[in-house]
Amino acid sequence: MSGTPMGRLIKYLLYIVILAAIGLVFYAYVGPWFGADFDAPTEEVRKPVVLNAD
């Protein structure tokens, strides 16, 4: 499969996907040390709800 041009293209795309996944995992672990905040906002939201009970 890797002898044809299409096979080489698929192989290189697979390598790029694997490197991107490794980079994403690395960023998830190292990002908070460089100021990236991955926490969800923790503020309480209250909104009135009007129910039409007929």
N, C-alpha and C positions, 0 to 999 in steps of 0.2 A: 504494500500500500504506500509506503513512504518513497517509492521510486518515481511515482507520477507527480506532476506539479500540484494536482489537487490534493494528493496525500500529504505532500509537504506543507501545503497551506493549512490543512486540518491539524497537522501535528504542531505547527507554530501557533495556531489559535488555541490549541489545548494548553500549550506552555504558557501563553499569555493569561489565560483564565486561571491556571494554577498559581501563577505569580501574583495575580490580582487578589486572589483569595488569601494568599499568605500575607500580602501587604495589608489587606483589610483587618485580618486578625492581629497583626503587629500594631496597626494604628489603634485598634480597640484597647490593647494593653498599654501602649506607650502614650497615647493621646492625652490622658489626664495629667501627665507630668509636664506637658507643654501647654496647658491651659484649655484644652478641649473639655467641655462639660457635657456629659452624656446623660445626666440625671433628668428625669421628667419634672416638669414644673409641679410644685407642691402647694399651690394656693387653692383655697376652698372657693367654689363658685356656687352661689345661691341664686336661683331664678324662680320667680313665682309661676305656678302652673294653674291655669284655669280649666276646670273640668266641667263639661256640659252634661250633667246628669239629668236625663229626661225621664 
